[in-house]
Every structure is written in structure tokens, then in C-alpha cells.
Amino acid sequence: MREVNPEETSRALSYQYYIDAPMPMVTIFKSLDVTRIVHLCKKRYKFNMLMCYCIGLSASQISEFKLLPVGKKMIEYDSIGVDVIVANKKGEINSCDIPFVADLEEFNKSYLRLTKRVYEKCENYEISNRMIVGTSSLVKHDIDGVVNMYSGVFNNPFLIWGKYEKKGLKKIVKLSFQFHHVQMDGEQACQFLENIQSCICERLSYL
């Protein structure tokens, strides 16, 4: 990771427009067909892990995800991580950053190892040298979407989803995606969400 001059990046104009905006976050809602993920969960994978894998792979394909406004600075990262919320053994929650790698089996091992560590230690596990995509899964609840709070502290992109529902032969998840307008525009955000769907339907189809 390194600080870069925002005026020398592809986000120069958006930086000028939105870096001082009192509410610079944008939220997009999308329904995803997760039938393939549900099928794979009956074998040996966790639903949340597969969602995070597809999110990490999709984010790594969009160049804007490597740039993040931190305060008034623009930071450029070389790699991506995905954060998950873990219910620890005390019944409380902690966050856990998972480094993204394209190899599913390696990512799965990291996911299981690190979330278990957070569960046992009841401590956050953070990675500082990767651009982290936040996630939160409310899989026990039917929701149409979430507009998250903006604290002014974290500008990282964030996804939230609830319990999947059955629609005919398909399993559908309603998801919300929040991002900082300096980091990306709606075009890149929508492409990211489309990439997630493609990853589920195409990349995971070979398993």
C-alpha cells in the first residue's frame, strides 16, 4: 500500500467533487441467484465463505477497488481482502479480515482458520496492507436491503445480505452494496455486482 496523488489517478474528478461531501456513500441493491452456492453448501463448503470468495474475486477484477480514500489521502493497494463478522464464543461479535487469493481451496483454508481463531480469541483480526471489502450476513432474517451508517472513519466498500429465499427452482439473496463515491462510480459498482453473479454461475459451476 502507498499514498498516491489523487489528481494523478482515474478518480481525480470524483475526488474533487466528493472528498468533502458530508455523506459520500452510495448504496445499490441487487438480487443474486445463489442456487449454485446453496448446492455446494450441501457438499463441503460454507455459504458465507463462497459468497466472500466471489466478492473477493469480483473486486480484484475492478481496478477502482485498489484505490481507497482514507481521510483526505488516497491510498493505493496491491491486493484485496474480505472482512467477515464473526459471532465469538462469548456470544459477542468480532471482525475478521481474510486475505483474498484466487485459489478457492486456499481461500477456504484461510477462511476456516482465521474465523476459528477470532471465534476462540474473541479478538478482531485485521490486515492493514490490503484494501478490505467489508461484509455482514444476516442469514437468519428476511431483509430487502440495508443502508449502512456513515461514521467518517471507514470508507471501505461494504456488502450486507440476509437469508436466501426460494423462487421456483432458484435461491435468491437480496444484497446491498455501499461504496464511497470517491472510490468508484455507479458504473463500476454495478459491474462489480454483475461480476459476483458471473462468479457464482460460471466459476463455481466447475466444482
C-alpha positions as a printed NumPy array, in Angstrom:
array([[  0.   ,   0.   ,   0.   ],
       [  1.152,   3.535,  -0.696],
       [ -0.206,   7.062,  -0.76 ],
       [ -0.764,   8.462,  -4.241],
       [ -1.691,  11.879,  -5.572],
       [ -5.465,  11.699,  -6.237],
       [ -5.045,  14.147,  -9.12 ],
       [ -2.879,  11.57 , -10.888],
       [ -5.431,   8.754, -10.617],
       [ -8.548,   7.857, -12.572],
       [-10.59 ,   9.177,  -9.62 ],
       [ -9.293,  12.768,  -9.793],
       [-12.613,  14.391, -10.713],
       [-14.613,  12.349,  -8.188],
       [-12.06 ,  13.271,  -5.528],
       [-12.672,  16.951,  -6.211],
       [-16.452,  16.51 ,  -6.121],
       [-16.944,  14.158,  -3.173],
       [-13.979,  14.153,  -0.792],
       [-15.623,  16.865,   1.344],
       [-19.201,  15.636,   0.906],
       [-20.973,  15.206,   4.276],
       [-22.421,  11.888,   3.053],
       [-20.217,  10.498,   0.244],
       [-21.548,   6.938,   0.368],
       [-23.796,   5.385,  -2.281],
       [-25.885,   2.219,  -1.793],
       [-27.063,  -0.106,  -4.57 ],
       [-29.468,  -3.002,  -4.058],
       [-29.375,  -6.202,  -6.105],
       [-30.906,  -9.675,  -6.026],
       [-28.446, -12.512,  -6.676],
       [-29.174, -16.034,  -7.834],
       [-27.229, -18.14 ,  -5.306],
       [-28.63 , -21.525,  -6.343],
       [-25.15 , -22.827,  -7.141],
       [-23.798, -21.753,  -3.745],
       [-26.662, -23.457,  -1.905],
       [-25.959, -26.633,  -3.884],
       [-22.258, -26.543,  -2.969],
       [-23.089, -25.995,   0.711],
       [-24.668, -29.448,   0.731],
       [-21.243, -30.866,  -0.111],
       [-18.364, -29.334,   1.869],
       [-18.352, -25.539,   1.729],
       [-19.859, -22.809,   3.888],
       [-22.353, -20.442,   2.258],
       [-20.673, -17.336,   3.665],
       [-17.208, -18.466,   2.553],
       [-18.38 , -18.928,  -1.03 ],
       [-20.064, -15.524,  -1.019],
       [-16.855, -13.927,   0.264],
       [-14.783, -15.755,  -2.334],
       [-16.97 , -14.474,  -5.177],
       [-16.878, -10.968,  -3.698],
       [-13.087, -11.024,  -3.436],
       [-12.632, -12.378,  -6.957],
       [-15.056,  -9.822,  -8.393],
       [-13.417,  -6.92 ,  -6.544],
       [ -9.98 ,  -7.961,  -7.805],
       [-11.264,  -7.558, -11.382],
       [-12.243,  -3.886, -10.878],
       [ -9.258,  -1.511, -10.765],
       [-11.096,   1.073,  -8.631],
       [-11.131,  -1.364,  -5.709],
       [ -7.36 ,  -0.885,  -5.389],
       [ -7.852,   2.824,  -4.562],
       [ -9.42 ,   3.999,  -1.301],
       [ -9.809,   7.462,   0.254],
       [ -8.51 ,   7.397,   3.824],
       [ -9.248,  10.756,   5.402],
       [ -8.14 ,  13.227,   2.729],
       [ -5.469,  10.85 ,   1.434],
       [ -5.771,   8.448,  -1.494],
       [ -4.214,   5.067,  -0.787],
       [ -3.388,   2.541,  -3.485],
       [ -3.276,  -1.152,  -2.598],
       [ -1.788,  -4.104,  -4.437],
       [ -4.229,  -6.695,  -3.147],
       [ -7.717,  -7.311,  -1.753],
       [ -9.083,  -8.785,   1.466],
       [-12.624,  -9.588,   2.589],
       [-13.825,  -8.866,   6.124],
       [-16.439, -11.03 ,   7.82 ],
       [-18.318, -10.571,  11.084],
       [-17.794, -13.499,  13.452],
       [-20.003, -14.42 ,  16.402],
       [-17.416, -15.372,  19.031],
       [-17.696, -17.928,  21.821],
       [-18.836, -15.237,  24.273],
       [-21.864, -14.501,  22.127],
       [-20.394, -11.186,  21.   ],
       [-19.076, -10.192,  17.569],
       [-15.647,  -9.506,  16.117],
       [-14.374,  -8.728,  12.645],
       [-12.022, -10.967,  10.712],
       [-10.06 ,  -9.976,   7.594],
       [ -9.474, -12.791,   5.115],
       [ -6.716, -12.25 ,   2.505],
       [ -8.142, -12.956,  -0.921],
       [ -6.468, -15.481,  -3.227],
       [ -7.921, -16.792,  -6.466],
       [ -7.399, -20.415,  -5.457],
       [-10.681, -21.439,  -3.805],
       [ -9.203, -24.215,  -1.676],
       [ -6.512, -21.922,  -0.293],
       [ -9.058, -19.187,   0.402],
       [-11.317, -21.713,   2.128],
       [ -8.46 , -22.857,   4.395],
       [ -7.678, -19.255,   5.368],
       [-11.352, -18.526,   5.972],
       [-11.826, -21.524,   8.269],
       [ -8.552, -20.992,  10.13 ],
       [ -8.935, -17.254,  10.72 ],
       [-12.63 , -17.26 ,  11.631],
       [-11.935, -20.076,  14.112],
       [ -9.111, -18.014,  15.6  ],
       [-11.388, -14.984,  16.011],
       [-14.126, -17.181,  17.487],
       [-11.755, -18.627,  20.093],
       [ -9.759, -15.486,  20.969],
       [-12.698, -13.061,  20.833],
       [-10.393, -10.521,  19.176],
       [-10.536,  -8.755,  15.817],
       [ -8.122,  -9.968,  13.155],
       [ -7.079,  -7.12 ,  10.862],
       [ -4.9  ,  -6.87 ,   7.774],
       [ -3.515,  -3.388,   7.179],
       [ -1.826,  -3.84 ,   3.803],
       [ -4.868,  -4.879,   1.759],
       [ -7.936,  -2.983,   0.579],
       [-10.649,  -4.614,   2.662],
       [-14.178,  -5.212,   1.383],
       [-16.494,  -5.414,   4.393],
       [-19.345,  -7.904,   4.612],
       [-22.114,  -8.763,   7.04 ],
       [-24.501, -11.701,   6.645],
       [-27.845, -11.669,   8.435],
       [-28.756, -15.168,   7.286],
       [-31.456, -15.721,   9.911],
       [-33.515, -12.789,   8.691],
       [-35.562, -11.816,   5.653],
       [-34.414,  -8.348,   4.569],
       [-34.846,  -6.283,   1.429],
       [-31.582,  -4.395,   1.961],
       [-29.654,  -2.173,   4.347],
       [-28.451,   1.426,   4.109],
       [-25.482,   1.429,   6.451],
       [-24.391,   4.298,   8.679],
       [-21.503,   6.548,   7.611],
       [-19.132,   7.139,  10.51 ],
       [-16.496,   9.085,   8.604],
       [-13.896,   6.641,   9.949],
       [-14.187,   3.734,   7.493],
       [-14.611,   4.417,   3.783],
       [-14.289,   0.773,   2.735],
       [-16.912,  -0.772,   0.455],
       [-19.427,  -2.886,   2.373],
       [-21.949,  -5.585,   1.458],
       [-24.846,  -6.924,   3.554],
       [-27.225,  -9.771,   2.759],
       [-29.891, -11.762,   4.564],
       [-31.468, -15.19 ,   4.301],
       [-31.906, -16.575,   0.806],
       [-35.444, -17.21 ,  -0.417],
       [-36.839, -19.767,  -2.83 ],
       [-38.27 , -18.552,  -6.133],
       [-39.29 , -21.551,  -8.165],
       [-36.169, -23.642,  -8.64 ],
       [-33.867, -20.736,  -7.77 ],
       [-32.446, -19.499,  -4.474],
       [-32.289, -15.692,  -4.309],
       [-30.37 , -13.414,  -1.931],
       [-31.148,  -9.705,  -1.631],
       [-27.935,  -7.769,  -1.19 ],
       [-26.976,  -4.16 ,  -0.564],
       [-23.636,  -2.675,  -1.589],
       [-22.348,   0.572,  -0.091],
       [-19.306,   2.371,  -1.508],
       [-17.537,   5.73 ,  -1.301],
       [-18.175,   7.864,  -4.374],
       [-14.531,   8.922,  -4.498],
       [-13.522,   5.287,  -4.899],
       [-15.892,   4.41 ,  -7.715],
       [-18.975,   5.438,  -9.679],
       [-22.205,   3.565, -10.206],
       [-20.871,   2.015, -13.419],
       [-18.005,   0.241, -11.644],
       [-20.239,  -0.687,  -8.711],
       [-22.819,  -2.312, -10.989],
       [-20.098,  -4.137, -12.904],
       [-18.777,  -5.46 ,  -9.602],
       [-22.198,  -6.825,  -8.679],
       [-22.575,  -8.397, -12.114],
       [-19.137,  -9.983, -11.664],
       [-20.313, -11.581,  -8.416],
       [-23.265, -13.15 , -10.219],
       [-20.991, -14.386, -13.014],
       [-18.586, -15.861, -10.477],
       [-21.421, -17.773,  -8.788],
       [-22.915, -19.091, -12.016],
       [-19.744, -19.707, -14.028],
       [-16.652, -20.029, -11.813],
       [-18.39 , -22.19 ,  -9.238],
       [-20.081, -24.314, -11.89 ],
       [-16.907, -26.369, -12.299],
       [-16.93 , -27.604,  -8.68 ]])
